[in-house]
Amino acid sequence: MSTPFIRNHQYNFIKKQTKFVLHTLRTVADRRVLETVRYRAARNIIEDFPSLTEKQQQMLEQVSVYEKADEFEQYISELEPYLDSFPPITIKQIQKLFPKNKKLKIPDLSSIDFRYITYLSWVDITTNRLFIVYPFEGRFIGIEGRLTPTHKKGYCLFCNRQQELAYFVVKNKPAHSSPGDYHSTGQYICMQSHECNQSITDTASLEKFLLSVQK
Ligand SMILES: [Zn+2]
C-alpha cells in the first residue's frame, strides 16, 4: 500500500515544476542549461517537503531524468496514489464550526474528491456568503464572509495566480475588544474555489489570512 505524503498544493507545485522543465526542454537547446533546470526542479520539489523517506525522495527526483511529455504525464499520474487527502470531516463537525449559522447550507460531501482540495469551500448563493474550512494543526478552522464578484482578473491571495477575482470580506471580533466592536478584513481571492484549489502551490498566504480572521 502506498503511504500518502503529498498534499494537494504540493502536487500542484510538482505539476508546475514539470511544466517548466518540459517547456525548457522544448525551447532551450543548450544541454548545460537543461541539466541545471532539471536539477533545480528536482531540488525545488524535494525542498517543498519538510521530511521525506529515501524512497519518497528517489521517486520525486525522477523528474530530472525525463525527456518527453508522456514521461512527465506518467510521473504525475504515478504520484497520484500518494496524495494525502483533506482529512475526513462530517456535516456535524462543519456545523460546529459555524454555530451562529442556524440555516447553514453544506455541499454534498460525497461529491467532493478530497484528494484535490487544500481548503474546502462553498458559496451560499442566496446570501452571497463564502464558507471556508481548513485543517490546521489537528483541528479545523471555519471562516465565513461576504463574497462580491469583481468581474475582473487579478492575482488571488491564496493561489497567487491570475484568475477571475471576488472580494471576500470577513467580519471578526478582535481579542480584548468591547461588545459590538467588529473588525472587517477584505481580500481578493479566486471567484471559483475549485480553480484556486487546482492552482494553489503554497499554503502560507491562505493560513496567514485564516488565522488572522478566525474568531
Ligand atoms: Zn486562488
Residues whose N, C-alpha, C, O or C-beta is under 5 A from the ligand:
A	BS01	ZN	C156 F158 C159 C190 C196
